[in-house]
Amino acid sequence: MALNKLRQLDQDSVGITLPKDDVRLEGLLDEDGRLEGEHHVHIRHVGEGEWALELVTSIEK
């Protein structure tokens, strides 16, 4: 099991790094391994110490 460290981003938020291989499997990287386009993720707390992430394919305005 890979472990990822939580990091302080600013006064109101923290972040975590997603492994590039996992992001690549979703087809979100270009041929140079850079994030291609703009993507959004819905994060929700599902229980003590557990979160679920879901790639959002369209955003309604």
N, C-alpha and C positions, 0 to 999 in steps of 0.2 A: 504494500500500500504506500503510495507516494504521499508525502505530507507537504503542504503549502503553508507558508507563513502569512498571517494577517498583517497588514501594514497600515499605518496611519496615513491617510491621504490629505486630510485637512481637518479643521475643527469639528466638522459634522459627519465625516464618513471614513470608513476603512475600506481597503481593497484586498483582493487576493489574485494571484496570478494563475491563469489556466494554462496547463501544459500545451505547448504548441502542437504536439502530435494529436491531441484530442481535438483541437480547433481545426487542424488540417483534415481530420476525418469528416468534419461537418462541411468541408468545402469552402471555408471562409478565408483561405489564404491564397495569394497569387503564386505564380511559379517561383518567385524569389523568397517565399516564406513570409511575406508581409500581409497584414490584414487587408483584405480586398473589400472596398465599399464601407458603408456604415451599417452597423448591426446593433440591435437592442436585445437585452436579456431581461426577462421578468424573474425576480428573485423573491421567494416567499419563505417565511419561517414555518416549518411543518412540525416542529417539536423541539424538545430540549436538545440543543447542540446539533440540530439538523435543519438544512435548508434545501430547497429545490430550485434549480435554475432551468429556465425554458427560453430557447431562442424564439424571439417574436418575429414572425414573418411579414406582418403588416401592422402599421399603426394607423388607427382611425383618428381623423382630426375633426 
